[in-house]
Amino acid sequence: MRVCLDPGHGGIDRANRGPTGYVEADGVLDIALRTRAVLQAVGIEVVMTREKDTYLSLAARTDFAAKQKADLFVSIHTDAA
């Protein structure tokens, strides 16, 4: 099985900030990196749309997952508030 993790936002899309200073783009990237480690530890192949603070359009994210022949596409978002 190949899973594509998509940490939402990133790069120029950093507007989702909470009252404590939490930035959704950073939080979801951390969640995705931790999730990748857990999945890989049990033998699941993982590809990621981004591994650093970069921006990808929605079309680029889904195109990447399709080109990687991902069996599952998981877009990760949180509520910055």
PEHUKA-V453304 format. One record per pair of residues at least 4 apart in sequence whose C-alpha atoms are under 8 Angstrom apart, sorted by the first residue. I is the first residue (numbers start at 1). GAP is how many residues later the second one is. D is the distance in Angstrom with one decimal. If there is no record, write none. Layout:
# PEHUKA-V453304
[[I	GAP	D] [I	GAP	D]]
This chain:
# PEHUKA-V453304
[[1	43	6.0] [1	44	6.2] [1	69	7.8] [1	70	6.2] [2	42	6.4] [2	43	4.7] [2	44	5.6] [2	45	7.3] [2	67	7.5] [2	68	5.0] [2	69	5.4] [2	70	6.8] [3	41	7.4] [3	42	6.3] [3	43	4.9] [3	44	6.3] [3	67	5.4] [3	68	5.9] [3	69	4.9] [3	70	6.1] [3	71	7.5] [4	42	5.8] [4	43	4.8] [4	44	5.4] [4	45	7.1] [4	61	6.0] [4	66	5.8] [4	67	7.8] [4	68	6.1] [4	69	4.8] [4	70	6.2] [5	27	6.4] [5	31	7.7] [5	41	7.1] [5	42	6.4] [5	43	4.8] [5	44	6.5] [5	68	6.2] [5	69	5.0] [5	70	6.2] [5	71	7.4] [6	26	7.3] [6	42	5.9] [6	43	5.2] [6	44	6.9] [6	55	7.3] [6	67	7.3] [6	68	5.8] [6	69	4.4] [6	70	5.9] [7	18	7.3] [7	21	5.2] [7	22	5.1] [7	24	7.8] [7	25	5.9] [7	41	7.9] [7	42	7.2] [7	43	6.9] [7	68	6.0] [7	69	4.9] [7	70	6.8] [8	17	6.3] [8	20	6.6] [8	21	7.6] [8	67	6.3] [8	68	5.6] [8	69	5.6] [9	4	5.2] [9	5	6.5] [9	15	7.4] [9	16	5.0] [9	46	6.6] [9	47	7.8] [10	4	5.8] [10	15	4.8] [10	16	7.3] [10	42	8.0] [10	43	5.0] [10	44	5.1] [10	45	4.9] [10	46	7.7] [11	42	5.0] [11	43	4.0] [11	44	4.3] [12	42	7.5] [12	43	6.1] [13	12	7.6] [13	42	6.6] [14	9	6.8] [14	10	7.2] [14	11	6.0] [15	8	7.7] [16	7	6.0] [16	8	5.7] [16	9	7.5] [16	64	5.7] [17	4	6.0] [17	5	5.5] [17	6	4.6] [17	7	6.4] [17	63	5.3] [17	64	7.0] [18	4	5.0] [18	5	6.6] [18	62	4.5] [18	63	4.3] [19	62	6.4] [22	4	8.0] [22	5	7.4] [22	58	6.3] [23	4	6.3] [23	57	6.4] [24	4	6.0] [24	53	7.2] [24	54	6.3] [24	55	7.1] [24	56	5.4] [25	4	6.3] [25	28	7.5] [26	4	6.3] [26	27	7.4] [27	4	6.3] [27	51	7.8] [28	4	6.1] [28	48	6.0] [28	49	6.0] [28	50	6.8] [29	4	6.2] [29	22	7.1] [29	23	7.4] [30	4	6.2] [31	4	6.0] [31	45	7.9] [32	4	6.0] [32	44	7.2] [33	4	6.5] [33	18	7.5] [34	4	6.5] [35	4	6.2] [36	4	6.0] [36	10	6.3] [37	4	6.1] [38	4	6.9] [39	4	6.6] [39	5	5.3] [39	6	7.4] [39	7	7.3] [40	4	4.9] [40	5	6.1] [40	6	6.8] [47	21	7.7] [49	7	7.9] [49	12	6.0] [49	15	6.8] [49	16	7.5] [50	4	6.7] [56	4	5.9] [56	5	6.2] [57	4	6.3] [58	4	6.3] [59	4	6.0] [60	4	6.0] [61	4	6.4] [62	4	6.2] [63	4	6.1] [64	4	6.1] [65	4	6.2] [65	5	5.5] [65	8	6.8] [66	4	6.2]]
